[in-house]
Each structure stands twice: as structure tokens, then as C-alpha cells.
């Protein structure tokens, strides 16, 4: 499917996870999915927003120098 959607299978392959992990991410972590008929898709824009929730902001080297002055 196009239009900014990724299929469940492609998502699982891209993130190298299994179907059980996918279900956990949907049920417990709130991964946004769209059901169209019997197929499951993830909208790329919603995926990007979801991933930002779990990103870790590492301080730059400059920030570390200011901490240890």
C-alpha cells in the first residue's frame, strides 16, 4: 500500500521484531495501527511521532563539558 502507509509485514521486517513483539507494541506501547479489511497498516507520519516518544536525547560533547566545569 502506498500513500504513506507501511504494511505490518514490512514493519516487522524493517524493525526486525517478531509478531508477538508487534502485538506488545500495539497493546502496551500504543503503536498506532490502521485496520483495512483484514490487513494491518501503520501510517508513516504517526509512526514518526510514536518513535519520538521513545527516543533518547544524548547530550552533546559541549553539554558534557559544561556539566563538569
PDB file of N, H, CA, C and O in Angstrom:
ATOM      1  N   UNK A   1       0.850  -1.176   0.000  1.00  0.00           N
ATOM      2  CA  UNK A   1       0.000   0.000   0.000  1.00  0.00           C
ATOM      3  C   UNK A   1       0.891   1.232   0.000  1.00  0.00           C
ATOM      4  O   UNK A   1       1.966   1.221   0.599  1.00  0.00           O
ATOM      5  N   UNK A   2       0.470   2.250  -0.640  1.00  0.00           N
ATOM      6  H   UNK A   2      -0.404   2.259  -1.126  1.00  0.00           H
ATOM      7  CA  UNK A   2       1.255   3.482  -0.747  1.00  0.00           C
ATOM      8  C   UNK A   2       0.653   4.552   0.163  1.00  0.00           C
ATOM      9  O   UNK A   2       0.103   4.245   1.221  1.00  0.00           O
ATOM     10  N   UNK A   3       0.762   5.795  -0.257  1.00  0.00           N
ATOM     11  H   UNK A   3       1.209   6.045  -1.116  1.00  0.00           H
ATOM     12  CA  UNK A   3       0.172   6.933   0.444  1.00  0.00           C
ATOM     13  C   UNK A   3       0.671   7.085   1.879  1.00  0.00           C
ATOM     14  O   UNK A   3      -0.088   7.494   2.757  1.00  0.00           O
ATOM     15  N   UNK A   4       1.924   6.763   2.121  1.00  0.00           N
ATOM     16  H   UNK A   4       2.540   6.431   1.407  1.00  0.00           H
ATOM     17  CA  UNK A   4       2.497   6.951   3.443  1.00  0.00           C
ATOM     18  C   UNK A   4       2.174   5.870   4.451  1.00  0.00           C
ATOM     19  O   UNK A   4       2.286   6.105   5.655  1.00  0.00           O
ATOM     20  N   UNK A   5       1.780   4.702   4.000  1.00  0.00           N
ATOM     21  H   UNK A   5       1.690   4.511   3.023  1.00  0.00           H
ATOM     22  CA  UNK A   5       1.486   3.589   4.895  1.00  0.00           C
ATOM     23  C   UNK A   5       2.508   2.479   4.703  1.00  0.00           C
ATOM     24  O   UNK A   5       3.035   2.280   3.609  1.00  0.00           O
ATOM     25  N   UNK A   6       2.775   1.766   5.777  1.00  0.00           N
ATOM     26  H   UNK A   6       2.346   1.928   6.666  1.00  0.00           H
ATOM     27  CA  UNK A   6       3.655   0.600   5.726  1.00  0.00           C
ATOM     28  C   UNK A   6       2.846  -0.596   6.221  1.00  0.00           C
ATOM     29  O   UNK A   6       2.092  -0.485   7.188  1.00  0.00           O
ATOM     30  N   UNK A   7       3.001  -1.721   5.566  1.00  0.00           N
ATOM     31  H   UNK A   7       3.613  -1.812   4.781  1.00  0.00           H
ATOM     32  CA  UNK A   7       2.257  -2.910   5.991  1.00  0.00           C
ATOM     33  C   UNK A   7       2.858  -3.483   7.270  1.00  0.00           C
ATOM     34  O   UNK A   7       4.011  -3.214   7.607  1.00  0.00           O
ATOM     35  N   UNK A   8       2.064  -4.269   7.966  1.00  0.00           N
ATOM     36  H   UNK A   8       1.127  -4.488   7.692  1.00  0.00           H
ATOM     37  CA  UNK A   8       2.522  -4.931   9.187  1.00  0.00           C
ATOM     38  C   UNK A   8       3.756  -5.779   8.896  1.00  0.00           C
ATOM     39  O   UNK A   8       4.726  -5.750   9.653  1.00  0.00           O
ATOM     40  N   UNK A   9       3.718  -6.526   7.809  1.00  0.00           N
ATOM     41  H   UNK A   9       2.930  -6.549   7.194  1.00  0.00           H
ATOM     42  CA  UNK A   9       4.847  -7.385   7.453  1.00  0.00           C
ATOM     43  C   UNK A   9       6.105  -6.565   7.197  1.00  0.00           C
ATOM     44  O   UNK A   9       7.180  -6.917   7.683  1.00  0.00           O
ATOM     45  N   UNK A  10       5.984  -5.477   6.439  1.00  0.00           N
ATOM     46  H   UNK A  10       5.110  -5.192   6.045  1.00  0.00           H
ATOM     47  CA  UNK A  10       7.141  -4.636   6.161  1.00  0.00           C
ATOM     48  C   UNK A  10       7.671  -3.990   7.439  1.00  0.00           C
ATOM     49  O   UNK A  10       8.883  -3.859   7.611  1.00  0.00           O
ATOM     50  N   UNK A  11       6.769  -3.585   8.338  1.00  0.00           N
ATOM     51  H   UNK A  11       5.785  -3.692   8.199  1.00  0.00           H
ATOM     52  CA  UNK A  11       7.172  -3.007   9.611  1.00  0.00           C
ATOM     53  C   UNK A  11       7.969  -4.022  10.429  1.00  0.00           C
ATOM     54  O   UNK A  11       9.032  -3.705  10.961  1.00  0.00           O
ATOM     55  N   UNK A  12       7.445  -5.240  10.524  1.00  0.00           N
ATOM     56  H   UNK A  12       6.580  -5.498  10.091  1.00  0.00           H
ATOM     57  CA  UNK A  12       8.118  -6.295  11.280  1.00  0.00           C
ATOM     58  C   UNK A  12       9.496  -6.582  10.686  1.00  0.00           C
ATOM     59  O   UNK A  12      10.465  -6.768  11.421  1.00  0.00           O
ATOM     60  N   UNK A  13       9.582  -6.616   9.375  1.00  0.00           N
ATOM     61  H   UNK A  13       8.795  -6.465   8.778  1.00  0.00           H
ATOM     62  CA  UNK A  13      10.873  -6.852   8.712  1.00  0.00           C
ATOM     63  C   UNK A  13      11.833  -5.687   8.947  1.00  0.00           C
ATOM     64  O   UNK A  13      13.012  -5.899   9.231  1.00  0.00           O
ATOM     65  N   UNK A  14      11.329  -4.459   8.829  1.00  0.00           N
ATOM     66  H   UNK A  14      10.371  -4.287   8.599  1.00  0.00           H
ATOM     67  CA  UNK A  14      12.180  -3.273   8.978  1.00  0.00           C
ATOM     68  C   UNK A  14      12.748  -3.150  10.383  1.00  0.00           C
ATOM     69  O   UNK A  14      13.914  -2.793  10.553  1.00  0.00           O
ATOM     70  N   UNK A  15      11.933  -3.443  11.390  1.00  0.00           N
ATOM     71  H   UNK A  15      10.986  -3.733  11.252  1.00  0.00           H
ATOM     72  CA  UNK A  15      12.370  -3.311  12.779  1.00  0.00           C
ATOM     73  C   UNK A  15      12.944  -4.603  13.345  1.00  0.00           C
ATOM     74  O   UNK A  15      13.385  -4.642  14.493  1.00  0.00           O
ATOM     75  N   UNK A  16      12.936  -5.652  12.541  1.00  0.00           N
ATOM     76  H   UNK A  16      12.578  -5.621  11.608  1.00  0.00           H
ATOM     77  CA  UNK A  16      13.496  -6.950  12.916  1.00  0.00           C
ATOM     78  C   UNK A  16      12.941  -7.442  14.251  1.00  0.00           C
ATOM     79  O   UNK A  16      13.679  -7.796  15.171  1.00  0.00           O
ATOM     80  N   UNK A  17      11.603  -7.450  14.317  1.00  0.00           N
ATOM     81  H   UNK A  17      11.003  -7.162  13.570  1.00  0.00           H
ATOM     82  CA  UNK A  17      10.909  -7.948  15.501  1.00  0.00           C
ATOM     83  C   UNK A  17      10.012  -9.108  15.071  1.00  0.00           C
ATOM     84  O   UNK A  17       9.836  -9.352  13.878  1.00  0.00           O
ATOM     85  N   UNK A  18       9.450  -9.817  16.041  1.00  0.00           N
ATOM     86  H   UNK A  18       9.593  -9.619  17.011  1.00  0.00           H
ATOM     87  CA  UNK A  18       8.516 -10.892  15.705  1.00  0.00           C
ATOM     88  C   UNK A  18       7.083 -10.409  15.915  1.00  0.00           C
ATOM     89  O   UNK A  18       6.859  -9.305  16.412  1.00  0.00           O
ATOM     90  N   UNK A  19       6.118 -11.243  15.533  1.00  0.00           N
ATOM     91  H   UNK A  19       6.300 -12.140  15.129  1.00  0.00           H
ATOM     92  CA  UNK A  19       4.713 -10.855  15.608  1.00  0.00           C
ATOM     93  C   UNK A  19       4.262 -10.623  17.056  1.00  0.00           C
ATOM     94  O   UNK A  19       3.410  -9.771  17.311  1.00  0.00           O
ATOM     95  N   UNK A  20       4.822 -11.369  17.988  1.00  0.00           N
ATOM     96  H   UNK A  20       5.513 -12.061  17.781  1.00  0.00           H
ATOM     97  CA  UNK A  20       4.461 -11.178  19.398  1.00  0.00           C
ATOM     98  C   UNK A  20       4.911  -9.798  19.876  1.00  0.00           C
ATOM     99  O   UNK A  20       4.157  -9.101  20.555  1.00  0.00           O
ATOM    100  N   UNK A  21       6.117  -9.407  19.530  1.00  0.00           N
ATOM    101  H   UNK A  21       6.730  -9.974  18.978  1.00  0.00           H
ATOM    102  CA  UNK A  21       6.614  -8.081  19.899  1.00  0.00           C
ATOM    103  C   UNK A  21       5.744  -7.001  19.265  1.00  0.00           C
ATOM    104  O   UNK A  21       5.442  -5.991  19.900  1.00  0.00           O
ATOM    105  N   UNK A  22       5.340  -7.213  18.012  1.00  0.00           N
ATOM    106  H   UNK A  22       5.585  -8.034  17.496  1.00  0.00           H
ATOM    107  CA  UNK A  22       4.453  -6.258  17.348  1.00  0.00           C
ATOM    108  C   UNK A  22       3.167  -6.073  18.154  1.00  0.00           C
ATOM    109  O   UNK A  22       2.746  -4.941  18.394  1.00  0.00           O
ATOM    110  N   UNK A  23       2.543  -7.173  18.573  1.00  0.00           N
ATOM    111  H   UNK A  23       2.885  -8.093  18.378  1.00  0.00           H
ATOM    112  CA  UNK A  23       1.307  -7.094  19.361  1.00  0.00           C
ATOM    113  C   UNK A  23       1.542  -6.364  20.684  1.00  0.00           C
ATOM    114  O   UNK A  23       0.693  -5.586  21.118  1.00  0.00           O
ATOM    115  N   UNK A  24       2.677  -6.605  21.321  1.00  0.00           N
ATOM    116  H   UNK A  24       3.367  -7.237  20.968  1.00  0.00           H
ATOM    117  CA  UNK A  24       3.003  -5.923  22.580  1.00  0.00           C
ATOM    118  C   UNK A  24       3.131  -4.425  22.342  1.00  0.00           C
ATOM    119  O   UNK A  24       2.614  -3.622  23.118  1.00  0.00           O
ATOM    120  N   UNK A  25       3.822  -4.051  21.267  1.00  0.00           N
ATOM    121  H   UNK A  25       4.242  -4.704  20.636  1.00  0.00           H
ATOM    122  CA  UNK A  25       3.990  -2.624  20.957  1.00  0.00           C
ATOM    123  C   UNK A  25       2.640  -1.969  20.695  1.00  0.00           C
ATOM    124  O   UNK A  25       2.426  -0.822  21.087  1.00  0.00           O
ATOM    125  N   UNK A  26       1.736  -2.673  20.045  1.00  0.00           N
ATOM    126  H   UNK A  26       1.910  -3.605  19.727  1.00  0.00           H
ATOM    127  CA  UNK A  26       0.405  -2.119  19.759  1.00  0.00           C
ATOM    128  C   UNK A  26      -0.408  -2.010  21.050  1.00  0.00           C
ATOM    129  O   UNK A  26      -0.973  -0.956  21.341  1.00  0.00           O
ATOM    130  N   UNK A  27      -0.466  -3.089  21.816  1.00  0.00           N
ATOM    131  H   UNK A  27      -0.006  -3.945  21.580  1.00  0.00           H
ATOM    132  CA  UNK A  27      -1.322  -3.135  23.008  1.00  0.00           C
ATOM    133  C   UNK A  27      -0.760  -2.359  24.196  1.00  0.00           C
ATOM    134  O   UNK A  27      -1.507  -1.667  24.888  1.00  0.00           O
ATOM    135  N   UNK A  28       0.547  -2.464  24.440  1.00  0.00           N
ATOM    136  H   UNK A  28       1.153  -3.026  23.878  1.00  0.00           H
ATOM    137  CA  UNK A  28       1.131  -1.866  25.643  1.00  0.00           C
ATOM    138  C   UNK A  28       1.823  -0.536  25.394  1.00  0.00           C
ATOM    139  O   UNK A  28       1.850   0.322  26.277  1.00  0.00           O
ATOM    140  N   UNK A  29       2.380  -0.355  24.214  1.00  0.00           N
ATOM    141  H   UNK A  29       2.359  -1.052  23.497  1.00  0.00           H
ATOM    142  CA  UNK A  29       3.153   0.857  23.926  1.00  0.00           C
ATOM    143  C   UNK A  29       2.404   1.857  23.044  1.00  0.00           C
ATOM    144  O   UNK A  29       2.887   2.962  22.795  1.00  0.00           O
ATOM    145  N   UNK A  30       1.221   1.458  22.577  1.00  0.00           N
ATOM    146  H   UNK A  30       0.828   0.561  22.780  1.00  0.00           H
ATOM    147  CA  UNK A  30       0.391   2.389  21.815  1.00  0.00           C
ATOM    148  C   UNK A  30       0.811   2.619  20.372  1.00  0.00           C
ATOM    149  O   UNK A  30       0.543   3.683  19.813  1.00  0.00           O
ATOM    150  N   UNK A  31       1.463   1.639  19.761  1.00  0.00           N
ATOM    151  H   UNK A  31       1.681   0.774  20.215  1.00  0.00           H
ATOM    152  CA  UNK A  31       1.823   1.762  18.350  1.00  0.00           C
ATOM    153  C   UNK A  31       0.548   1.977  17.546  1.00  0.00           C
ATOM    154  O   UNK A  31      -0.356   1.142  17.597  1.00  0.00           O
ATOM    155  N   UNK A  32       0.453   3.085  16.800  1.00  0.00           N
ATOM    156  H   UNK A  32       1.187   3.763  16.759  1.00  0.00           H
ATOM    157  CA  UNK A  32      -0.788   3.376  16.070  1.00  0.00           C
ATOM    158  C   UNK A  32      -0.906   2.540  14.793  1.00  0.00           C
ATOM    159  O   UNK A  32      -0.041   2.592  13.919  1.00  0.00           O
ATOM    160  N   UNK A  33      -1.990   1.773  14.705  1.00  0.00           N
ATOM    161  H   UNK A  33      -2.692   1.731  15.415  1.00  0.00           H
ATOM    162  CA  UNK A  33      -2.217   0.932  13.530  1.00  0.00           C
ATOM    163  C   UNK A  33      -3.542   1.308  12.890  1.00  0.00           C
ATOM    164  O   UNK A  33      -4.411   1.906  13.525  1.00  0.00           O
ATOM    165  N   UNK A  34      -3.678   0.950  11.632  1.00  0.00           N
ATOM    166  H   UNK A  34      -2.972   0.464  11.116  1.00  0.00           H
ATOM    167  CA  UNK A  34      -4.933   1.107  10.889  1.00  0.00           C
ATOM    168  C   UNK A  34      -5.300  -0.260  10.345  1.00  0.00           C
ATOM    169  O   UNK A  34      -4.477  -0.918   9.708  1.00  0.00           O
ATOM    170  N   UNK A  35      -6.525  -0.691  10.588  1.00  0.00           N
ATOM    171  H   UNK A  35      -7.194  -0.157  11.105  1.00  0.00           H
ATOM    172  CA  UNK A  35      -7.019  -1.960  10.048  1.00  0.00           C
ATOM    173  C   UNK A  35      -7.854  -1.629   8.820  1.00  0.00           C
ATOM    174  O   UNK A  35      -8.824  -0.875   8.900  1.00  0.00           O
ATOM    175  N   UNK A  36      -7.470  -2.196   7.693  1.00  0.00           N
ATOM    176  H   UNK A  36      -6.682  -2.808   7.628  1.00  0.00           H
ATOM    177  CA  UNK A  36      -8.226  -2.040   6.456  1.00  0.00           C
ATOM    178  C   UNK A  36      -8.571  -3.456   6.005  1.00  0.00           C
ATOM    179  O   UNK A  36      -7.717  -4.206   5.534  1.00  0.00           O
ATOM    180  N   UNK A  37      -9.838  -3.793   6.163  1.00  0.00           N
ATOM    181  H   UNK A  37     -10.532  -3.183   6.546  1.00  0.00           H
ATOM    182  CA  UNK A  37     -10.237  -5.174   5.928  1.00  0.00           C
ATOM    183  C   UNK A  37      -9.566  -6.054   6.960  1.00  0.00           C
ATOM    184  O   UNK A  37      -9.679  -5.809   8.162  1.00  0.00           O
ATOM    185  N   UNK A  38      -8.881  -7.058   6.505  1.00  0.00           N
ATOM    186  H   UNK A  38      -8.789  -7.257   5.529  1.00  0.00           H
ATOM    187  CA  UNK A  38      -8.166  -7.947   7.425  1.00  0.00           C
ATOM    188  C   UNK A  38      -6.675  -7.631   7.489  1.00  0.00           C
ATOM    189  O   UNK A  38      -5.919  -8.349   8.144  1.00  0.00           O
ATOM    190  N   UNK A  39      -6.246  -6.569   6.819  1.00  0.00           N
ATOM    191  H   UNK A  39      -6.860  -5.986   6.287  1.00  0.00           H
ATOM    192  CA  UNK A  39      -4.830  -6.204   6.812  1.00  0.00           C
ATOM    193  C   UNK A  39      -4.562  -5.061   7.778  1.00  0.00           C
ATOM    194  O   UNK A  39      -5.435  -4.234   8.043  1.00  0.00           O
ATOM    195  N   UNK A  40      -3.330  -5.029   8.305  1.00  0.00           N
ATOM    196  H   UNK A  40      -2.621  -5.701   8.090  1.00  0.00           H
ATOM    197  CA  UNK A  40      -2.917  -4.022   9.270  1.00  0.00           C
ATOM    198  C   UNK A  40      -1.830  -3.153   8.649  1.00  0.00           C
ATOM    199  O   UNK A  40      -0.894  -3.653   8.027  1.00  0.00           O
ATOM    200  N   UNK A  41      -1.973  -1.835   8.832  1.00  0.00           N
ATOM    201  H   UNK A  41      -2.734  -1.428   9.337  1.00  0.00           H
ATOM    202  CA  UNK A  41      -1.007  -0.877   8.302  1.00  0.00           C
ATOM    203  C   UNK A  41      -0.634   0.132   9.375  1.00  0.00           C
ATOM    204  O   UNK A  41      -1.371   0.340  10.339  1.00  0.00           O
ATOM    205  N   UNK A  42       0.515   0.751   9.193  1.00  0.00           N
ATOM    206  H   UNK A  42       1.114   0.582   8.410  1.00  0.00           H
ATOM    207  CA  UNK A  42       0.982   1.814  10.067  1.00  0.00           C
ATOM    208  C   UNK A  42       1.245   3.025   9.183  1.00  0.00           C
ATOM    209  O   UNK A  42       1.940   2.924   8.172  1.00  0.00           O
ATOM    210  N   UNK A  43       0.686   4.174   9.568  1.00  0.00           N
ATOM    211  H   UNK A  43       0.121   4.256  10.390  1.00  0.00           H
ATOM    212  CA  UNK A  43       0.921   5.398   8.809  1.00  0.00           C
ATOM    213  C   UNK A  43       2.286   5.947   9.208  1.00  0.00           C
ATOM    214  O   UNK A  43       2.586   6.097  10.392  1.00  0.00           O
ATOM    215  N   UNK A  44       3.114   6.245   8.196  1.00  0.00           N
ATOM    216  H   UNK A  44       2.870   6.123   7.234  1.00  0.00           H
ATOM    217  CA  UNK A  44       4.493   6.683   8.463  1.00  0.00           C
ATOM    218  C   UNK A  44       4.555   7.925   9.349  1.00  0.00           C
ATOM    219  O   UNK A  44       5.397   7.996  10.244  1.00  0.00           O
ATOM    220  N   UNK A  45       3.678   8.906   9.116  1.00  0.00           N
ATOM    221  H   UNK A  45       2.994   8.848   8.388  1.00  0.00           H
ATOM    222  CA  UNK A  45       3.726  10.131   9.922  1.00  0.00           C
ATOM    223  C   UNK A  45       3.395   9.835  11.384  1.00  0.00           C
ATOM    224  O   UNK A  45       4.017  10.400  12.284  1.00  0.00           O
ATOM    225  N   UNK A  46       2.423   8.956  11.627  1.00  0.00           N
ATOM    226  H   UNK A  46       1.918   8.497  10.896  1.00  0.00           H
ATOM    227  CA  UNK A  46       2.097   8.577  13.001  1.00  0.00           C
ATOM    228  C   UNK A  46       3.218   7.748  13.611  1.00  0.00           C
ATOM    229  O   UNK A  46       3.484   7.849  14.808  1.00  0.00           O
ATOM    230  N   UNK A  47       3.872   6.936  12.801  1.00  0.00           N
ATOM    231  H   UNK A  47       3.655   6.855  11.828  1.00  0.00           H
ATOM    232  CA  UNK A  47       4.997   6.140  13.275  1.00  0.00           C
ATOM    233  C   UNK A  47       6.135   7.041  13.725  1.00  0.00           C
ATOM    234  O   UNK A  47       6.742   6.803  14.770  1.00  0.00           O
ATOM    235  N   UNK A  48       6.425   8.071  12.945  1.00  0.00           N
ATOM    236  H   UNK A  48       5.932   8.264  12.097  1.00  0.00           H
ATOM    237  CA  UNK A  48       7.488   9.004  13.317  1.00  0.00           C
ATOM    238  C   UNK A  48       7.190   9.667  14.656  1.00  0.00           C
ATOM    239  O   UNK A  48       8.075   9.789  15.503  1.00  0.00           O
ATOM    240  N   UNK A  49       5.940  10.095  14.848  1.00  0.00           N
ATOM    241  H   UNK A  49       5.222   9.996  14.160  1.00  0.00           H
ATOM    242  CA  UNK A  49       5.552  10.707  16.120  1.00  0.00           C
ATOM    243  C   UNK A  49       5.665   9.707  17.266  1.00  0.00           C
ATOM    244  O   UNK A  49       6.126  10.056  18.352  1.00  0.00           O
ATOM    245  N   UNK A  50       5.246   8.466  17.028  1.00  0.00           N
ATOM    246  H   UNK A  50       4.872   8.182  16.146  1.00  0.00           H
ATOM    247  CA  UNK A  50       5.314   7.429  18.059  1.00  0.00           C
ATOM    248  C   UNK A  50       6.766   7.140  18.443  1.00  0.00           C
ATOM    249  O   UNK A  50       7.085   6.983  19.621  1.00  0.00           O
ATOM    250  N   UNK A  51       7.640   7.072  17.439  1.00  0.00           N
ATOM    251  H   UNK A  51       7.381   7.200  16.482  1.00  0.00           H
ATOM    252  CA  UNK A  51       9.046   6.783  17.712  1.00  0.00           C
ATOM    253  C   UNK A  51       9.710   7.887  18.525  1.00  0.00           C
ATOM    254  O   UNK A  51      10.601   7.613  19.329  1.00  0.00           O
ATOM    255  N   UNK A  52       9.284   9.134  18.321  1.00  0.00           N
ATOM    256  H   UNK A  52       8.561   9.357  17.668  1.00  0.00           H
ATOM    257  CA  UNK A  52       9.862  10.255  19.069  1.00  0.00           C
ATOM    258  C   UNK A  52       9.623  10.112  20.568  1.00  0.00           C
ATOM    259  O   UNK A  52      10.416  10.601  21.372  1.00  0.00           O
ATOM    260  N   UNK A  53       8.544   9.451  20.945  1.00  0.00           N
ATOM    261  H   UNK A  53       7.899   9.053  20.292  1.00  0.00           H
ATOM    262  CA  UNK A  53       8.256   9.235  22.362  1.00  0.00           C
ATOM    263  C   UNK A  53       9.327   8.385  23.042  1.00  0.00           C
ATOM    264  O   UNK A  53       9.557   8.507  24.245  1.00  0.00           O
ATOM    265  N   UNK A  54       9.971   7.532  22.268  1.00  0.00           N
ATOM    266  H   UNK A  54       9.784   7.433  21.290  1.00  0.00           H
ATOM    267  CA  UNK A  54      10.908   6.572  22.831  1.00  0.00           C
ATOM    268  C   UNK A  54      12.360   6.885  22.494  1.00  0.00           C
ATOM    269  O   UNK A  54      13.252   6.077  22.756  1.00  0.00           O
ATOM    270  N   UNK A  55      12.596   8.060  21.913  1.00  0.00           N
ATOM    271  H   UNK A  55      11.872   8.716  21.701  1.00  0.00           H
ATOM    272  CA  UNK A  55      13.973   8.416  21.573  1.00  0.00           C
ATOM    273  C   UNK A  55      14.690   8.917  22.820  1.00  0.00           C
ATOM    274  O   UNK A  55      14.075   9.480  23.726  1.00  0.00           O
ATOM    275  N   UNK A  56      15.976   8.704  22.848  1.00  0.00           N
ATOM    276  H   UNK A  56      16.476   8.247  22.112  1.00  0.00           H
ATOM    277  CA  UNK A  56      16.803   9.138  23.963  1.00  0.00           C
ATOM    278  C   UNK A  56      17.651  10.301  23.469  1.00  0.00           C
ATOM    279  O   UNK A  56      18.391  10.178  22.493  1.00  0.00           O
ATOM    280  N   UNK A  57      17.534  11.414  24.149  1.00  0.00           N
ATOM    281  H   UNK A  57      16.933  11.513  24.942  1.00  0.00           H
ATOM    282  CA  UNK A  57      18.327  12.582  23.772  1.00  0.00           C
ATOM    283  C   UNK A  57      19.644  12.529  24.513  1.00  0.00           C
ATOM    284  O   UNK A  57      19.704  12.760  25.721  1.00  0.00           O
ATOM    285  N   UNK A  58      20.696  12.223  23.780  1.00  0.00           N
ATOM    286  H   UNK A  58      20.648  12.035  22.799  1.00  0.00           H
ATOM    287  CA  UNK A  58      22.012  12.153  24.383  1.00  0.00           C
ATOM    288  C   UNK A  58      22.641  13.537  24.342  1.00  0.00           C
ATOM    289  O   UNK A  58      22.583  14.212  23.314  1.00  0.00           O
ATOM    290  N   UNK A  59      23.240  13.968  25.444  1.00  0.00           N
ATOM    291  H   UNK A  59      23.288  13.420  26.279  1.00  0.00           H
ATOM    292  CA  UNK A  59      23.861  15.291  25.439  1.00  0.00           C
ATOM    293  C   UNK A  59      25.065  15.309  24.503  1.00  0.00           C
ATOM    294  O   UNK A  59      25.766  14.309  24.350  1.00  0.00           O
ATOM    295  N   UNK A  60      25.285  16.440  23.895  1.00  0.00           N
ATOM    296  H   UNK A  60      24.716  17.252  24.019  1.00  0.00           H
ATOM    297  CA  UNK A  60      26.450  16.575  23.029  1.00  0.00           C
ATOM    298  C   UNK A  60      27.695  16.729  23.895  1.00  0.00           C
ATOM    299  O   UNK A  60      27.596  16.925  25.107  1.00  0.00           O
ATOM    300  N   UNK A  61      28.847  16.640  23.280  1.00  0.00           N
ATOM    301  H   UNK A  61      28.928  16.481  22.296  1.00  0.00           H
ATOM    302  CA  UNK A  61      30.105  16.779  23.997  1.00  0.00           C
ATOM    303  C   UNK A  61      30.185  18.147  24.668  1.00  0.00           C
ATOM    304  O   UNK A  61      30.716  18.261  25.773  1.00  0.00           O
ATOM    305  N   UNK A  62      29.671  19.176  24.021  1.00  0.00           N
ATOM    306  H   UNK A  62      29.240  19.084  23.123  1.00  0.00           H
ATOM    307  CA  UNK A  62      29.661  20.511  24.598  1.00  0.00           C
ATOM    308  C   UNK A  62      28.882  20.548  25.902  1.00  0.00           C
ATOM    309  O   UNK A  62      29.327  21.158  26.874  1.00  0.00           O
ATOM    310  N   UNK A  63      27.730  19.905  25.931  1.00  0.00           N
ATOM    311  H   UNK A  63      27.369  19.409  25.141  1.00  0.00           H
ATOM    312  CA  UNK A  63      26.916  19.865  27.151  1.00  0.00           C
ATOM    313  C   UNK A  63      27.664  19.170  28.270  1.00  0.00           C
ATOM    314  O   UNK A  63      27.581  19.599  29.421  1.00  0.00           O
ATOM    315  N   UNK A  64      28.389  18.111  27.962  1.00  0.00           N
ATOM    316  H   UNK A  64      28.456  17.763  27.027  1.00  0.00           H
ATOM    317  CA  UNK A  64      29.145  17.393  28.997  1.00  0.00           C
ATOM    318  C   UNK A  64      30.250  18.259  29.572  1.00  0.00           C
ATOM    319  O   UNK A  64      30.506  18.203  30.775  1.00  0.00           O
ATOM    320  N   UNK A  65      30.910  19.057  28.751  1.00  0.00           N
ATOM    321  H   UNK A  65      30.703  19.103  27.774  1.00  0.00           H
ATOM    322  CA  UNK A  65      31.966  19.934  29.258  1.00  0.00           C
ATOM    323  C   UNK A  65      31.408  20.955  30.235  1.00  0.00           C
ATOM    324  O   UNK A  65      32.055  21.267  31.235  1.00  0.00           O
ATOM    325  N   UNK A  66      30.213  21.484  29.964  1.00  0.00           N
ATOM    326  H   UNK A  66      29.687  21.230  29.152  1.00  0.00           H
ATOM    327  CA  UNK A  66      29.631  22.490  30.854  1.00  0.00           C
ATOM    328  C   UNK A  66      29.211  21.862  32.184  1.00  0.00           C
ATOM    329  O   UNK A  66      29.191  22.547  33.206  1.00  0.00           O
ATOM    330  N   UNK A  67      28.878  20.582  32.186  1.00  0.00           N
ATOM    331  H   UNK A  67      28.894  20.025  31.355  1.00  0.00           H
ATOM    332  CA  UNK A  67      28.465  19.917  33.419  1.00  0.00           C
ATOM    333  C   UNK A  67      29.660  19.736  34.347  1.00  0.00           C
ATOM    334  O   UNK A  67      29.518  19.872  35.563  1.00  0.00           O
ATOM    335  N   UNK A  68      30.832  19.432  33.801  1.00  0.00           N
ATOM    336  H   UNK A  68      30.947  19.322  32.814  1.00  0.00           H
ATOM    337  CA  UNK A  68      31.999  19.092  34.609  1.00  0.00           C
ATOM    338  C   UNK A  68      32.951  20.258  34.789  1.00  0.00           C
ATOM    339  O   UNK A  68      34.146  20.030  34.977  1.00  0.00           O
ATOM    340  N   UNK A  69      32.484  21.487  34.742  1.00  0.00           N
ATOM    341  H   UNK A  69      31.514  21.672  34.589  1.00  0.00           H
ATOM    342  CA  UNK A  69      33.358  22.655  34.961  1.00  0.00           C
ATOM    343  C   UNK A  69      33.632  22.843  36.419  1.00  0.00           C
ATOM    344  O   UNK A  69      34.346  23.772  36.798  1.00  0.00           O
TER     345      UNK A  69
END
